[in-house]
């Protein structure tokens, strides 16, 4: 049998009716899931650290895409010499 809980009114007073507690509240907690969810939720609270707000965004590097027989890493425009 599931435990029963008292129903409260919107004014905060207990009423005479009771309802059975849903089964999901009686399942045991898994410590591995609790730890992983805690770690994932904490990742939303990480502080940014950088020299400036635009760190990593100053270059005009852009990928050449596919079809050129080269890797798809971003490449800065211009040649390899100072005269280009």
PyMOL Python script that loads the backbone (N, CA, C, O; Angstrom):
from pymol import cmd

cmd.read_pdbstr("""\
ATOM      1  N   UNK A   1       0.844  -1.191   0.000  1.00  0.00           N
ATOM      2  CA  UNK A   1       0.000   0.000   0.000  1.00  0.00           C
ATOM      3  C   UNK A   1       0.877   1.238   0.000  1.00  0.00           C
ATOM      4  O   UNK A   1       1.901   1.309   0.680  1.00  0.00           O
ATOM      5  N   UNK A   2       0.441   2.205  -0.784  1.00  0.00           N
ATOM      6  CA  UNK A   2       1.199   3.451  -0.855  1.00  0.00           C
ATOM      7  C   UNK A   2       0.811   4.377   0.291  1.00  0.00           C
ATOM      8  O   UNK A   2      -0.334   4.346   0.742  1.00  0.00           O
ATOM      9  N   UNK A   3       1.733   5.193   0.765  1.00  0.00           N
ATOM     10  CA  UNK A   3       1.382   6.144   1.824  1.00  0.00           C
ATOM     11  C   UNK A   3       0.387   7.182   1.296  1.00  0.00           C
ATOM     12  O   UNK A   3       0.353   7.473   0.100  1.00  0.00           O
ATOM     13  N   UNK A   4      -0.409   7.726   2.192  1.00  0.00           N
ATOM     14  CA  UNK A   4      -1.387   8.745   1.811  1.00  0.00           C
ATOM     15  C   UNK A   4      -0.918  10.097   2.319  1.00  0.00           C
ATOM     16  O   UNK A   4      -0.221  10.193   3.329  1.00  0.00           O
ATOM     17  N   UNK A   5      -1.313  11.139   1.600  1.00  0.00           N
ATOM     18  CA  UNK A   5      -0.958  12.508   1.977  1.00  0.00           C
ATOM     19  C   UNK A   5      -2.232  13.326   2.096  1.00  0.00           C
ATOM     20  O   UNK A   5      -3.231  13.042   1.435  1.00  0.00           O
ATOM     21  N   UNK A   6      -2.186  14.333   2.935  1.00  0.00           N
ATOM     22  CA  UNK A   6      -3.331  15.212   3.145  1.00  0.00           C
ATOM     23  C   UNK A   6      -3.357  16.274   2.063  1.00  0.00           C
ATOM     24  O   UNK A   6      -2.311  16.788   1.665  1.00  0.00           O
ATOM     25  N   UNK A   7      -4.533  16.600   1.594  1.00  0.00           N
ATOM     26  CA  UNK A   7      -4.713  17.642   0.580  1.00  0.00           C
ATOM     27  C   UNK A   7      -4.956  18.960   1.307  1.00  0.00           C
ATOM     28  O   UNK A   7      -5.756  19.031   2.240  1.00  0.00           O
ATOM     29  N   UNK A   8      -4.252  20.005   0.863  1.00  0.00           N
ATOM     30  CA  UNK A   8      -4.397  21.330   1.463  1.00  0.00           C
ATOM     31  C   UNK A   8      -5.158  22.247   0.519  1.00  0.00           C
ATOM     32  O   UNK A   8      -5.066  22.102  -0.700  1.00  0.00           O
ATOM     33  N   UNK A   9      -5.899  23.179   1.070  1.00  0.00           N
ATOM     34  CA  UNK A   9      -6.638  24.147   0.254  1.00  0.00           C
ATOM     35  C   UNK A   9      -5.690  25.253  -0.185  1.00  0.00           C
ATOM     36  O   UNK A   9      -4.539  25.308   0.247  1.00  0.00           O
ATOM     37  N   UNK A  10      -6.183  26.125  -1.041  1.00  0.00           N
ATOM     38  CA  UNK A  10      -5.352  27.238  -1.515  1.00  0.00           C
ATOM     39  C   UNK A  10      -5.049  28.228  -0.395  1.00  0.00           C
ATOM     40  O   UNK A  10      -4.097  29.003  -0.485  1.00  0.00           O
ATOM     41  N   UNK A  11      -5.855  28.200   0.648  1.00  0.00           N
ATOM     42  CA  UNK A  11      -5.603  29.080   1.799  1.00  0.00           C
ATOM     43  C   UNK A  11      -4.578  28.483   2.752  1.00  0.00           C
ATOM     44  O   UNK A  11      -4.157  29.150   3.697  1.00  0.00           O
ATOM     45  N   UNK A  12      -4.167  27.227   2.520  1.00  0.00           N
ATOM     46  CA  UNK A  12      -3.166  26.605   3.356  1.00  0.00           C
ATOM     47  C   UNK A  12      -3.723  25.777   4.490  1.00  0.00           C
ATOM     48  O   UNK A  12      -2.965  25.346   5.359  1.00  0.00           O
ATOM     49  N   UNK A  13      -5.026  25.540   4.514  1.00  0.00           N
ATOM     50  CA  UNK A  13      -5.632  24.752   5.572  1.00  0.00           C
ATOM     51  C   UNK A  13      -5.828  23.318   5.105  1.00  0.00           C
ATOM     52  O   UNK A  13      -6.235  23.090   3.965  1.00  0.00           O
ATOM     53  N   UNK A  14      -5.547  22.354   5.964  1.00  0.00           N
ATOM     54  CA  UNK A  14      -5.731  20.949   5.556  1.00  0.00           C
ATOM     55  C   UNK A  14      -7.209  20.611   5.405  1.00  0.00           C
ATOM     56  O   UNK A  14      -8.037  21.014   6.221  1.00  0.00           O
ATOM     57  N   UNK A  15      -7.525  19.873   4.359  1.00  0.00           N
ATOM     58  CA  UNK A  15      -8.906  19.434   4.168  1.00  0.00           C
ATOM     59  C   UNK A  15      -9.048  18.022   4.725  1.00  0.00           C
ATOM     60  O   UNK A  15      -8.080  17.429   5.200  1.00  0.00           O
ATOM     61  N   UNK A  16     -10.261  17.497   4.659  1.00  0.00           N
ATOM     62  CA  UNK A  16     -10.506  16.178   5.233  1.00  0.00           C
ATOM     63  C   UNK A  16     -10.149  15.053   4.268  1.00  0.00           C
ATOM     64  O   UNK A  16     -10.193  13.884   4.650  1.00  0.00           O
ATOM     65  N   UNK A  17      -9.790  15.384   3.010  1.00  0.00           N
ATOM     66  CA  UNK A  17      -9.499  14.332   2.032  1.00  0.00           C
ATOM     67  C   UNK A  17      -8.009  13.992   2.025  1.00  0.00           C
ATOM     68  O   UNK A  17      -7.157  14.849   2.259  1.00  0.00           O
ATOM     69  N   UNK A  18      -7.726  12.751   1.756  1.00  0.00           N
ATOM     70  CA  UNK A  18      -6.345  12.285   1.588  1.00  0.00           C
ATOM     71  C   UNK A  18      -6.271  11.514   0.282  1.00  0.00           C
ATOM     72  O   UNK A  18      -7.247  10.893  -0.138  1.00  0.00           O
ATOM     73  N   UNK A  19      -5.115  11.556  -0.357  1.00  0.00           N
ATOM     74  CA  UNK A  19      -4.899  10.847  -1.618  1.00  0.00           C
ATOM     75  C   UNK A  19      -3.638  10.006  -1.484  1.00  0.00           C
ATOM     76  O   UNK A  19      -2.730  10.367  -0.736  1.00  0.00           O
ATOM     77  N   UNK A  20      -3.571   8.882  -2.205  1.00  0.00           N
ATOM     78  CA  UNK A  20      -2.345   8.085  -2.148  1.00  0.00           C
ATOM     79  C   UNK A  20      -1.193   8.793  -2.855  1.00  0.00           C
ATOM     80  O   UNK A  20      -1.376   9.431  -3.892  1.00  0.00           O
ATOM     81  N   UNK A  21      -0.021   8.670  -2.280  1.00  0.00           N
ATOM     82  CA  UNK A  21       1.179   9.281  -2.844  1.00  0.00           C
ATOM     83  C   UNK A  21       1.549   8.555  -4.138  1.00  0.00           C
ATOM     84  O   UNK A  21       1.556   7.324  -4.159  1.00  0.00           O
ATOM     85  N   UNK A  22       1.853   9.273  -5.206  1.00  0.00           N
ATOM     86  CA  UNK A  22       2.247   8.603  -6.449  1.00  0.00           C
ATOM     87  C   UNK A  22       3.452   7.691  -6.241  1.00  0.00           C
ATOM     88  O   UNK A  22       4.324   7.965  -5.416  1.00  0.00           O
ATOM     89  N   UNK A  23       3.480   6.620  -6.995  1.00  0.00           N
ATOM     90  CA  UNK A  23       4.530   5.625  -6.826  1.00  0.00           C
ATOM     91  C   UNK A  23       5.928   6.132  -7.112  1.00  0.00           C
ATOM     92  O   UNK A  23       6.903   5.571  -6.612  1.00  0.00           O
ATOM     93  N   UNK A  24       6.045   7.189  -7.912  1.00  0.00           N
ATOM     94  CA  UNK A  24       7.370   7.700  -8.254  1.00  0.00           C
ATOM     95  C   UNK A  24       8.086   8.269  -7.032  1.00  0.00           C
ATOM     96  O   UNK A  24       9.316   8.323  -7.003  1.00  0.00           O
ATOM     97  N   UNK A  25       7.322   8.695  -6.020  1.00  0.00           N
ATOM     98  CA  UNK A  25       7.938   9.264  -4.823  1.00  0.00           C
ATOM     99  C   UNK A  25       8.416   8.211  -3.839  1.00  0.00           C
ATOM    100  O   UNK A  25       9.104   8.539  -2.873  1.00  0.00           O
ATOM    101  N   UNK A  26       8.067   6.953  -4.065  1.00  0.00           N
ATOM    102  CA  UNK A  26       8.499   5.894  -3.159  1.00  0.00           C
ATOM    103  C   UNK A  26       9.647   5.075  -3.725  1.00  0.00           C
ATOM    104  O   UNK A  26      10.121   4.150  -3.065  1.00  0.00           O
ATOM    105  N   UNK A  27      10.104   5.390  -4.928  1.00  0.00           N
ATOM    106  CA  UNK A  27      11.230   4.649  -5.510  1.00  0.00           C
ATOM    107  C   UNK A  27      12.519   5.049  -4.806  1.00  0.00           C
ATOM    108  O   UNK A  27      12.660   6.202  -4.399  1.00  0.00           O
ATOM    109  N   UNK A  28      13.462   4.126  -4.654  1.00  0.00           N
ATOM    110  CA  UNK A  28      14.723   4.476  -3.990  1.00  0.00           C
ATOM    111  C   UNK A  28      15.586   5.370  -4.884  1.00  0.00           C
ATOM    112  O   UNK A  28      15.540   5.274  -6.110  1.00  0.00           O
ATOM    113  N   UNK A  29      16.362   6.227  -4.255  1.00  0.00           N
ATOM    114  CA  UNK A  29      17.263   7.113  -4.995  1.00  0.00           C
ATOM    115  C   UNK A  29      18.520   6.361  -5.383  1.00  0.00           C
ATOM    116  O   UNK A  29      19.088   5.620  -4.580  1.00  0.00           O
ATOM    117  N   UNK A  30      18.955   6.560  -6.635  1.00  0.00           N
ATOM    118  CA  UNK A  30      20.197   5.943  -7.096  1.00  0.00           C
ATOM    119  C   UNK A  30      21.337   6.947  -6.948  1.00  0.00           C
ATOM    120  O   UNK A  30      21.300   8.011  -7.568  1.00  0.00           O
ATOM    121  N   UNK A  31      22.342   6.632  -6.144  1.00  0.00           N
ATOM    122  CA  UNK A  31      23.430   7.596  -5.914  1.00  0.00           C
ATOM    123  C   UNK A  31      24.204   7.940  -7.178  1.00  0.00           C
ATOM    124  O   UNK A  31      24.692   9.062  -7.316  1.00  0.00           O
ATOM    125  N   UNK A  32      24.326   6.980  -8.114  1.00  0.00           N
ATOM    126  CA  UNK A  32      25.071   7.285  -9.337  1.00  0.00           C
ATOM    127  C   UNK A  32      24.320   8.303 -10.192  1.00  0.00           C
ATOM    128  O   UNK A  32      24.940   9.196 -10.770  1.00  0.00           O
ATOM    129  N   UNK A  33      22.991   8.182 -10.280  1.00  0.00           N
ATOM    130  CA  UNK A  33      22.225   9.168 -11.041  1.00  0.00           C
ATOM    131  C   UNK A  33      22.213  10.517 -10.348  1.00  0.00           C
ATOM    132  O   UNK A  33      22.296  11.556 -11.001  1.00  0.00           O
ATOM    133  N   UNK A  34      22.110  10.505  -9.036  1.00  0.00           N
ATOM    134  CA  UNK A  34      22.117  11.767  -8.292  1.00  0.00           C
ATOM    135  C   UNK A  34      23.430  12.507  -8.488  1.00  0.00           C
ATOM    136  O   UNK A  34      23.436  13.725  -8.666  1.00  0.00           O
ATOM    137  N   UNK A  35      24.539  11.784  -8.457  1.00  0.00           N
ATOM    138  CA  UNK A  35      25.847  12.422  -8.625  1.00  0.00           C
ATOM    139  C   UNK A  35      26.017  12.969 -10.033  1.00  0.00           C
ATOM    140  O   UNK A  35      26.535  14.072 -10.209  1.00  0.00           O
ATOM    141  N   UNK A  36      25.587  12.209 -11.044  1.00  0.00           N
ATOM    142  CA  UNK A  36      25.771  12.684 -12.418  1.00  0.00           C
ATOM    143  C   UNK A  36      24.866  13.880 -12.705  1.00  0.00           C
ATOM    144  O   UNK A  36      25.284  14.814 -13.390  1.00  0.00           O
ATOM    145  N   UNK A  37      23.637  13.868 -12.197  1.00  0.00           N
ATOM    146  CA  UNK A  37      22.743  15.011 -12.413  1.00  0.00           C
ATOM    147  C   UNK A  37      23.268  16.236 -11.686  1.00  0.00           C
ATOM    148  O   UNK A  37      23.183  17.347 -12.209  1.00  0.00           O
ATOM    149  N   UNK A  38      23.809  16.051 -10.492  1.00  0.00           N
ATOM    150  CA  UNK A  38      24.380  17.172  -9.745  1.00  0.00           C
ATOM    151  C   UNK A  38      25.550  17.776 -10.515  1.00  0.00           C
ATOM    152  O   UNK A  38      25.673  18.998 -10.608  1.00  0.00           O
ATOM    153  N   UNK A  39      26.400  16.928 -11.062  1.00  0.00           N
ATOM    154  CA  UNK A  39      27.552  17.427 -11.822  1.00  0.00           C
ATOM    155  C   UNK A  39      27.094  18.162 -13.085  1.00  0.00           C
ATOM    156  O   UNK A  39      27.655  19.200 -13.436  1.00  0.00           O
ATOM    157  N   UNK A  40      26.082  17.630 -13.763  1.00  0.00           N
ATOM    158  CA  UNK A  40      25.601  18.279 -14.980  1.00  0.00           C
ATOM    159  C   UNK A  40      24.926  19.611 -14.687  1.00  0.00           C
ATOM    160  O   UNK A  40      25.085  20.568 -15.445  1.00  0.00           O
ATOM    161  N   UNK A  41      24.174  19.680 -13.596  1.00  0.00           N
ATOM    162  CA  UNK A  41      23.542  20.950 -13.247  1.00  0.00           C
ATOM    163  C   UNK A  41      24.560  21.980 -12.803  1.00  0.00           C
ATOM    164  O   UNK A  41      24.367  23.174 -13.033  1.00  0.00           O
ATOM    165  N   UNK A  42      25.654  21.540 -12.163  1.00  0.00           N
ATOM    166  CA  UNK A  42      26.689  22.481 -11.742  1.00  0.00           C
ATOM    167  C   UNK A  42      27.431  23.072 -12.927  1.00  0.00           C
ATOM    168  O   UNK A  42      28.024  24.144 -12.807  1.00  0.00           O
ATOM    169  N   UNK A  43      27.413  22.398 -14.064  1.00  0.00           N
ATOM    170  CA  UNK A  43      28.093  22.933 -15.241  1.00  0.00           C
ATOM    171  C   UNK A  43      27.420  24.205 -15.749  1.00  0.00           C
ATOM    172  O   UNK A  43      28.042  24.972 -16.485  1.00  0.00           O
ATOM    173  N   UNK A  44      26.165  24.446 -15.372  1.00  0.00           N
ATOM    174  CA  UNK A  44      25.494  25.683 -15.764  1.00  0.00           C
ATOM    175  C   UNK A  44      25.988  26.876 -14.958  1.00  0.00           C
ATOM    176  O   UNK A  44      25.743  28.019 -15.343  1.00  0.00           O
ATOM    177  N   UNK A  45      26.677  26.635 -13.852  1.00  0.00           N
ATOM    178  CA  UNK A  45      27.106  27.718 -12.968  1.00  0.00           C
ATOM    179  C   UNK A  45      28.586  28.033 -13.105  1.00  0.00           C
ATOM    180  O   UNK A  45      29.145  28.751 -12.276  1.00  0.00           O
ATOM    181  N   UNK A  46      29.231  27.501 -14.146  1.00  0.00           N
ATOM    182  CA  UNK A  46      30.661  27.770 -14.291  1.00  0.00           C
ATOM    183  C   UNK A  46      30.898  29.224 -14.656  1.00  0.00           C
ATOM    184  O   UNK A  46      30.114  29.820 -15.396  1.00  0.00           O
ATOM    185  N   UNK A  47      31.969  29.791 -14.144  1.00  0.00           N
ATOM    186  CA  UNK A  47      32.324  31.161 -14.479  1.00  0.00           C
ATOM    187  C   UNK A  47      33.258  31.165 -15.672  1.00  0.00           C
ATOM    188  O   UNK A  47      34.148  30.324 -15.796  1.00  0.00           O
ATOM    189  N   UNK A  48      33.036  32.124 -16.535  1.00  0.00           N
ATOM    190  CA  UNK A  48      33.911  32.269 -17.696  1.00  0.00           C
ATOM    191  C   UNK A  48      35.246  32.846 -17.240  1.00  0.00           C
ATOM    192  O   UNK A  48      35.297  33.691 -16.347  1.00  0.00           O
ATOM    193  N   UNK A  49      36.314  32.384 -17.858  1.00  0.00           N
ATOM    194  CA  UNK A  49      37.617  32.969 -17.562  1.00  0.00           C
ATOM    195  C   UNK A  49      38.338  33.158 -18.881  1.00  0.00           C
ATOM    196  O   UNK A  49      38.520  32.206 -19.639  1.00  0.00           O
ATOM    197  N   UNK A  50      38.743  34.371 -19.152  1.00  0.00           N
ATOM    198  CA  UNK A  50      39.455  34.695 -20.382  1.00  0.00           C
ATOM    199  C   UNK A  50      40.094  36.067 -20.208  1.00  0.00           C
ATOM    200  O   UNK A  50      39.773  36.804 -19.276  1.00  0.00           O
ATOM    201  N   UNK A  51      40.989  36.391 -21.106  1.00  0.00           N
ATOM    202  CA  UNK A  51      41.638  37.698 -21.068  1.00  0.00           C
ATOM    203  C   UNK A  51      40.623  38.778 -21.416  1.00  0.00           C
ATOM    204  O   UNK A  51      40.638  39.857 -20.825  1.00  0.00           O
ATOM    205  N   UNK A  52      39.748  38.498 -22.365  1.00  0.00           N
ATOM    206  CA  UNK A  52      38.718  39.451 -22.751  1.00  0.00           C
ATOM    207  C   UNK A  52      37.456  38.701 -23.124  1.00  0.00           C
ATOM    208  O   UNK A  52      37.469  37.479 -23.266  1.00  0.00           O
ATOM    209  N   UNK A  53      36.363  39.437 -23.282  1.00  0.00           N
ATOM    210  CA  UNK A  53      35.095  38.804 -23.647  1.00  0.00           C
ATOM    211  C   UNK A  53      35.163  38.176 -25.038  1.00  0.00           C
ATOM    212  O   UNK A  53      34.498  37.173 -25.298  1.00  0.00           O
ATOM    213  N   UNK A  54      35.958  38.756 -25.930  1.00  0.00           N
ATOM    214  CA  UNK A  54      36.027  38.284 -27.307  1.00  0.00           C
ATOM    215  C   UNK A  54      37.204  37.350 -27.552  1.00  0.00           C
ATOM    216  O   UNK A  54      37.637  37.188 -28.693  1.00  0.00           O
ATOM    217  N   UNK A  55      37.726  36.737 -26.500  1.00  0.00           N
ATOM    218  CA  UNK A  55      38.867  35.853 -26.667  1.00  0.00           C
ATOM    219  C   UNK A  55      38.495  34.692 -27.587  1.00  0.00           C
ATOM    220  O   UNK A  55      37.479  34.028 -27.387  1.00  0.00           O
ATOM    221  N   UNK A  56      39.322  34.461 -28.584  1.00  0.00           N
ATOM    222  CA  UNK A  56      39.080  33.385 -29.521  1.00  0.00           C
ATOM    223  C   UNK A  56      38.203  33.774 -30.691  1.00  0.00           C
ATOM    224  O   UNK A  56      37.979  32.958 -31.585  1.00  0.00           O
ATOM    225  N   UNK A  57      37.702  34.993 -30.709  1.00  0.00           N
ATOM    226  CA  UNK A  57      36.801  35.419 -31.772  1.00  0.00           C
ATOM    227  C   UNK A  57      37.397  36.534 -32.639  1.00  0.00           C
ATOM    228  O   UNK A  57      36.700  37.078 -33.496  1.00  0.00           O
ATOM    229  N   UNK A  58      38.669  36.884 -32.434  1.00  0.00           N
ATOM    230  CA  UNK A  58      39.231  38.025 -33.153  1.00  0.00           C
ATOM    231  C   UNK A  58      39.669  37.683 -34.574  1.00  0.00           C
ATOM    232  O   UNK A  58      39.776  38.581 -35.410  1.00  0.00           O
ATOM    233  N   UNK A  59      39.922  36.422 -34.866  1.00  0.00           N
ATOM    234  CA  UNK A  59      40.438  36.099 -36.193  1.00  0.00           C
ATOM    235  C   UNK A  59      39.290  35.943 -37.173  1.00  0.00           C
ATOM    236  O   UNK A  59      38.166  35.624 -36.785  1.00  0.00           O
ATOM    237  N   UNK A  60      39.576  36.166 -38.423  1.00  0.00           N
ATOM    238  CA  UNK A  60      38.566  36.024 -39.470  1.00  0.00           C
ATOM    239  C   UNK A  60      38.644  34.644 -40.096  1.00  0.00           C
ATOM    240  O   UNK A  60      38.257  34.455 -41.249  1.00  0.00           O
ATOM    241  N   UNK A  61      39.147  33.677 -39.333  1.00  0.00           N
ATOM    242  CA  UNK A  61      39.311  32.330 -39.859  1.00  0.00           C
ATOM    243  C   UNK A  61      37.958  31.719 -40.176  1.00  0.00           C
ATOM    244  O   UNK A  61      36.989  31.886 -39.435  1.00  0.00           O
ATOM    245  N   UNK A  62      37.913  31.004 -41.299  1.00  0.00           N
ATOM    246  CA  UNK A  62      36.691  30.356 -41.742  1.00  0.00           C
ATOM    247  C   UNK A  62      37.067  29.060 -42.433  1.00  0.00           C
ATOM    248  O   UNK A  62      38.102  28.966 -43.091  1.00  0.00           O
ATOM    249  N   UNK A  63      36.216  28.069 -42.274  1.00  0.00           N
ATOM    250  CA  UNK A  63      36.500  26.774 -42.882  1.00  0.00           C
ATOM    251  C   UNK A  63      36.278  26.846 -44.391  1.00  0.00           C
ATOM    252  O   UNK A  63      35.402  27.567 -44.869  1.00  0.00           O
ATOM    253  N   UNK A  64      37.083  26.089 -45.130  1.00  0.00           N
ATOM    254  CA  UNK A  64      36.896  26.012 -46.578  1.00  0.00           C
ATOM    255  C   UNK A  64      35.780  25.054 -46.941  1.00  0.00           C
ATOM    256  O   UNK A  64      35.385  24.971 -48.104  1.00  0.00           O
ATOM    257  N   UNK A  65      35.272  24.334 -45.963  1.00  0.00           N
ATOM    258  CA  UNK A  65      34.213  23.373 -46.244  1.00  0.00           C
ATOM    259  C   UNK A  65      34.782  22.084 -46.812  1.00  0.00           C
ATOM    260  O   UNK A  65      35.963  21.783 -46.639  1.00  0.00           O
ATOM    261  N   UNK A  66      33.937  21.332 -47.486  1.00  0.00           N
ATOM    262  CA  UNK A  66      34.356  20.056 -48.055  1.00  0.00           C
ATOM    263  C   UNK A  66      34.606  20.208 -49.553  1.00  0.00           C
ATOM    264  O   UNK A  66      34.234  21.212 -50.161  1.00  0.00           O
ATOM    265  N   UNK A  67      35.231  19.211 -50.124  1.00  0.00           N
ATOM    266  CA  UNK A  67      35.438  19.197 -51.574  1.00  0.00           C
ATOM    267  C   UNK A  67      36.759  19.772 -52.033  1.00  0.00           C
ATOM    268  O   UNK A  67      36.957  19.954 -53.234  1.00  0.00           O
ATOM    269  N   UNK A  68      37.686  20.071 -51.105  1.00  0.00           N
ATOM    270  CA  UNK A  68      38.981  20.611 -51.508  1.00  0.00           C
ATOM    271  C   UNK A  68      40.121  19.693 -51.120  1.00  0.00           C
ATOM    272  O   UNK A  68      41.285  20.057 -51.287  1.00  0.00           O
ATOM    273  N   UNK A  69      39.824  18.532 -50.615  1.00  0.00           N
ATOM    274  CA  UNK A  69      40.822  17.540 -50.223  1.00  0.00           C
ATOM    275  C   UNK A  69      41.748  18.073 -49.130  1.00  0.00           C
ATOM    276  O   UNK A  69      42.929  17.727 -49.096  1.00  0.00           O
ATOM    277  N   UNK A  70      41.222  18.908 -48.239  1.00  0.00           N
ATOM    278  CA  UNK A  70      41.969  19.388 -47.081  1.00  0.00           C
ATOM    279  C   UNK A  70      41.067  19.234 -45.858  1.00  0.00           C
ATOM    280  O   UNK A  70      39.851  19.090 -45.984  1.00  0.00           O
ATOM    281  N   UNK A  71      41.676  19.267 -44.675  1.00  0.00           N
ATOM    282  CA  UNK A  71      40.873  19.137 -43.462  1.00  0.00           C
ATOM    283  C   UNK A  71      40.016  20.388 -43.278  1.00  0.00           C
ATOM    284  O   UNK A  71      40.309  21.449 -43.830  1.00  0.00           O
ATOM    285  N   UNK A  72      38.964  20.240 -42.497  1.00  0.00           N
ATOM    286  CA  UNK A  72      37.983  21.313 -42.355  1.00  0.00           C
ATOM    287  C   UNK A  72      38.295  22.241 -41.190  1.00  0.00           C
ATOM    288  O   UNK A  72      37.376  22.762 -40.557  1.00  0.00           O
ATOM    289  N   UNK A  73      39.579  22.458 -40.893  1.00  0.00           N
ATOM    290  CA  UNK A  73      39.924  23.401 -39.827  1.00  0.00           C
ATOM    291  C   UNK A  73      39.761  24.822 -40.358  1.00  0.00           C
ATOM    292  O   UNK A  73      39.907  25.051 -41.559  1.00  0.00           O
ATOM    293  N   UNK A  74      39.460  25.779 -39.479  1.00  0.00           N
ATOM    294  CA  UNK A  74      39.342  27.164 -39.951  1.00  0.00           C
ATOM    295  C   UNK A  74      40.680  27.687 -40.460  1.00  0.00           C
ATOM    296  O   UNK A  74      41.724  27.427 -39.862  1.00  0.00           O
ATOM    297  N   UNK A  75      40.642  28.418 -41.558  1.00  0.00           N
ATOM    298  CA  UNK A  75      41.861  28.952 -42.159  1.00  0.00           C
ATOM    299  C   UNK A  75      41.736  30.454 -42.307  1.00  0.00           C
ATOM    300  O   UNK A  75      40.703  30.978 -42.725  1.00  0.00           O
ATOM    301  N   UNK A  76      42.835  31.146 -41.944  1.00  0.00           N
ATOM    302  CA  UNK A  76      42.870  32.601 -42.021  1.00  0.00           C
ATOM    303  C   UNK A  76      43.152  32.984 -43.462  1.00  0.00           C
ATOM    304  O   UNK A  76      44.022  32.383 -44.093  1.00  0.00           O
ATOM    305  N   UNK A  77      42.435  33.977 -44.009  1.00  0.00           N
ATOM    306  CA  UNK A  77      42.717  34.375 -45.389  1.00  0.00           C
ATOM    307  C   UNK A  77      44.091  35.005 -45.522  1.00  0.00           C
ATOM    308  O   UNK A  77      44.636  35.551 -44.563  1.00  0.00           O
ATOM    309  N   UNK A  78      44.640  34.923 -46.717  1.00  0.00           N
ATOM    310  CA  UNK A  78      45.963  35.467 -46.991  1.00  0.00           C
ATOM    311  C   UNK A  78      46.944  34.346 -47.214  1.00  0.00           C
ATOM    312  O   UNK A  78      46.701  33.207 -46.814  1.00  0.00           O
ATOM    313  N   UNK A  79      48.054  34.664 -47.854  1.00  0.00           N
ATOM    314  CA  UNK A  79      49.044  33.649 -48.176  1.00  0.00           C
ATOM    315  C   UNK A  79      50.023  33.458 -47.042  1.00  0.00           C
ATOM    316  O   UNK A  79      49.768  33.860 -45.907  1.00  0.00           O
ATOM    317  N   UNK A  80      51.134  32.848 -47.355  1.00  0.00           N
ATOM    318  CA  UNK A  80      52.116  32.543 -46.342  1.00  0.00           C
ATOM    319  C   UNK A  80      53.230  33.562 -46.232  1.00  0.00           C
ATOM    320  O   UNK A  80      54.080  33.434 -45.352  1.00  0.00           O
ATOM    321  N   UNK A  81      53.261  34.583 -47.102  1.00  0.00           N
ATOM    322  CA  UNK A  81      54.343  35.572 -47.039  1.00  0.00           C
ATOM    323  C   UNK A  81      53.789  36.921 -46.588  1.00  0.00           C
ATOM    324  O   UNK A  81      52.577  37.134 -46.549  1.00  0.00           O
ATOM    325  N   UNK A  82      54.691  37.809 -46.254  1.00  0.00           N
ATOM    326  CA  UNK A  82      54.239  39.119 -45.794  1.00  0.00           C
ATOM    327  C   UNK A  82      53.794  39.990 -46.954  1.00  0.00           C
ATOM    328  O   UNK A  82      53.216  41.053 -46.729  1.00  0.00           O
ATOM    329  N   UNK A  83      54.046  39.569 -48.198  1.00  0.00           N
ATOM    330  CA  UNK A  83      53.664  40.382 -49.345  1.00  0.00           C
ATOM    331  C   UNK A  83      52.276  40.014 -49.891  1.00  0.00           C
ATOM    332  O   UNK A  83      51.788  40.650 -50.826  1.00  0.00           O
ATOM    333  N   UNK A  84      51.657  39.009 -49.318  1.00  0.00           N
ATOM    334  CA  UNK A  84      50.386  38.581 -49.893  1.00  0.00           C
ATOM    335  C   UNK A  84      49.246  39.488 -49.449  1.00  0.00           C
ATOM    336  O   UNK A  84      48.098  39.273 -49.841  1.00  0.00           O
TER     337      UNK A  84
END
""", "prot")
cmd.dss("prot")
cmd.show_as("cartoon", "prot")
cmd.util.cbc("prot")
cmd.orient("prot")
